[in-house]
């Protein structure tokens, strides 16, 4: 069980562990952001459904402002949902390929070094595969953060929508 010797341009063992730690941190943070964004978006949708009667009263005072906020809520909710869908890329399947290539799940007392295996991902080295995974984890993290920002923006717009409906006496 010899550790994989690093080639020129590849990180050493310590750097590889730092990359792995960064990868797991990104996945954890993006998972938390997705959960928060999904929850906030669900609250926005429930709030809109509870106030659906206010849509019929768009002839009351403040109708223009209410219509603008309603359109912003609809567009923001769609954008947030699209970003949430983008976060669910295939990050976990390539991760399982790496675990199989390094025999990580098969050994008890797994050690933080890689060993040469015949089951390496086809067409590219294991190092290149890990680089692509880290890039995908960064993409997932950016999409999750953007979804969270849009969800919180929609939650703020829902508060404005509720206040405007209360001022107009609608709903």
C-alpha positions in Angstrom: 0.0 0.0 0.0 2.3 2.7 -1.2 1.0 6.2 -1.4 0.7 7.7 -4.8 3.8 9.6 -5.7 3.0 13.1 -6.9 3.9 14.0 -10.4 5.2 17.5 -11.4 2.3 19.9 -11.2 0.4 17.7 -8.8 0.0 18.6 -5.1 1.9 16.8 -2.4 0.1 14.7 0.2 -0.5 17.6 2.5 -1.8 19.8 -0.2 -4.1 17.0 -1.4 -5.6 16.7 2.1 -6.2 20.5 2.1 -8.0 20.2 -1.3 -10.1 17.3 0.1 -10.9 19.4 3.2 -11.9 22.3 1.0 -14.1 20.0 -1.1 -16.0 18.6 1.9 -16.4 22.1 3.4 -17.9 23.4 0.1 -20.3 20.5 -0.1 -21.3 21.0 3.5 -21.8 24.7 3.1 -23.7 24.4 -0.1 -26.0 21.7 1.5 -26.8 24.1 4.3 -27.4 27.0 1.8 -29.7 24.8 -0.3 -31.7 23.8 2.8 -32.1 27.4 3.9 -33.0 28.6 0.4 -35.5 25.8 -0.1 -37.1 26.6 3.3 -37.3 30.3 2.6 -38.7 29.7 -0.9 -41.3 27.3 0.6 -42.4 30.0 3.1 -42.7 32.6 0.3 -44.9 30.2 -1.7 -47.1 29.5 1.3 -47.3 33.2 2.0 -48.4 33.9 -1.6 -51.0 31.2 -1.4 -52.4 32.5 1.8 -52.7 36.0 0.2 -54.0 34.8 -3.1 -57.2 36.7 -2.6 -55.2 40.0 -2.8 -54.5 39.4 -6.5 -58.2 39.8 -7.3 -58.2 43.3 -5.6 -55.6 44.9 -7.8 -58.1 47.8 -8.6 -57.7 49.1 -5.0 -55.2 51.8 -4.0 -51.5 51.1 -4.4 -52.4 48.7 -7.3 -49.3 49.7 -9.4 -46.9 49.1 -6.5 -48.6 45.9 -5.5 -48.4 44.6 -9.1 -44.7 45.4 -9.4 -44.0 43.6 -6.1 -46.1 40.6 -7.2 -44.2 40.3 -10.5 -40.9 40.7 -8.7 -42.0 37.9 -6.3 -42.9 35.6 -9.2 -39.7 36.2 -11.1 -37.5 35.9 -8.0 -39.2 32.7 -7.0 -38.6 31.2 -10.4 -35.0 32.3 -10.4 -34.5 30.8 -6.9 -36.1 27.5 -8.0 -33.9 27.3 -11.1 -30.8 27.9 -9.0 -31.8 25.2 -6.6 -32.2 22.8 -9.5 -28.7 23.7 -10.7 -27.2 22.8 -7.3 -28.2 19.2 -7.7 -25.7 18.3 -10.3 -23.9 15.0 -10.3 -21.3 15.7 -7.6 -21.9 12.6 -5.6 -21.5 10.1 -8.4 -18.0 11.1 -9.2 -17.2 11.2 -5.5 -18.3 7.5 -5.3 -16.0 6.8 -8.3 -13.1 8.2 -6.3 -14.0 6.2 -3.2 -14.0 3.1 -5.3 -10.7 4.0 -7.0 -9.0 4.5 -3.7 -10.7 1.6 -2.0 -11.8 3.9 0.7 -15.0 2.2 1.7 -13.5 -1.3 1.6 -10.8 -0.8 4.2 -11.4 -0.4 7.9 -9.2 2.3 9.4 -8.9 4.2 6.1 -5.8 6.4 5.9 -5.7 9.8 4.2 -3.5 8.7 1.3 -4.3 7.3 -2.1 -3.1 4.0 -3.5 -2.7 2.9 -7.0 -5.8 1.0 -8.1 -6.9 -0.6 -11.4 -10.3 0.9 -11.0 -9.2 4.5 -11.6 -11.7 6.7 -13.6 -11.3 6.0 -17.4 -9.8 8.5 -19.6 -8.1 10.8 -17.0 -5.9 10.5 -14.0 -7.3 10.4 -10.6 -5.8 13.8 -9.9 -7.6 15.4 -12.9 -10.8 13.7 -11.7 -10.5 15.3 -8.3 -9.8 18.7 -9.9 -13.0 18.4 -11.8 -14.9 17.4 -8.7 -13.6 20.4 -6.8 -14.6 22.7 -9.7 -18.1 21.2 -9.6 -18.3 21.7 -5.8 -17.4 25.4 -6.3 -20.1 25.7 -8.9 -22.6 24.0 -6.6 -21.6 26.4 -3.8 -22.0 29.5 -6.0 -25.4 28.3 -7.2 -26.5 27.6 -3.6 -25.3 31.0 -2.4 -27.1 32.7 -5.3 -30.3 30.7 -4.5 -30.1 31.8 -0.9 -29.8 35.4 -1.8 -32.8 35.2 -4.2 -34.8 33.3 -1.6 -34.1 36.0 1.1 -34.9 38.7 -1.5 -38.2 37.0 -2.2 -38.9 36.8 1.6 -38.3 40.5 1.8 -40.6 41.1 -1.2 -43.3 39.0 0.5 -43.1 41.3 3.6 -43.4 44.3 1.3 -46.3 42.6 -0.5 -48.1 41.9 2.8 -47.6 45.5 4.0 -48.9 46.9 0.8 -51.9 44.6 0.9 -52.6 45.7 4.5 -52.4 49.4 3.5 -54.6 48.9 0.5 -57.1 46.9 2.6 -56.9 44.0 0.1 -57.0 40.2 0.6 
